[in-house]
Amino acid sequence: MSFRTRYLFSAAMDVDPSREALFHEVYDKEHIPALAAVPGVLCARRFRGTSGNRRYVALYHLATPEVVESDEWKQARQSDWTSRLQPHFRDHLRLVLRRYGRGARGPA
């Protein structure tokens, strides 16, 4: 599947093993579907790392980098489950990325 966008949002983290089942439940049933429905989010996917200190990564293809600052995005990120789970994240890394260089075609 190809998306003609230059922007990604990446959230990478590890989670306390005692909260891992809740983590997957929240991401699968609530977090990914809610963020995928935000205007300007073209695609939302989850990955499990094969190396490194962050076992889980979520990638969101964005129409513009401002999507992650929108009220809709902020509202979609908030829930009771998310609030209970966030203190158990480790090595949390959030990045808004812009593709550049060769092959960086698509909407600005």
Secondary structure, 3 states (H helix, E strand, C coil): CCCCCCEEEEEEEEECHHHHHHHHHHHHHHHHHHHHCCCCEEEEEEEECCCCCCCEEEEEEECCHHHHHCHHHHHHHCCHHHHHHHHHEEEEEEEEEECCCCCCCCCC
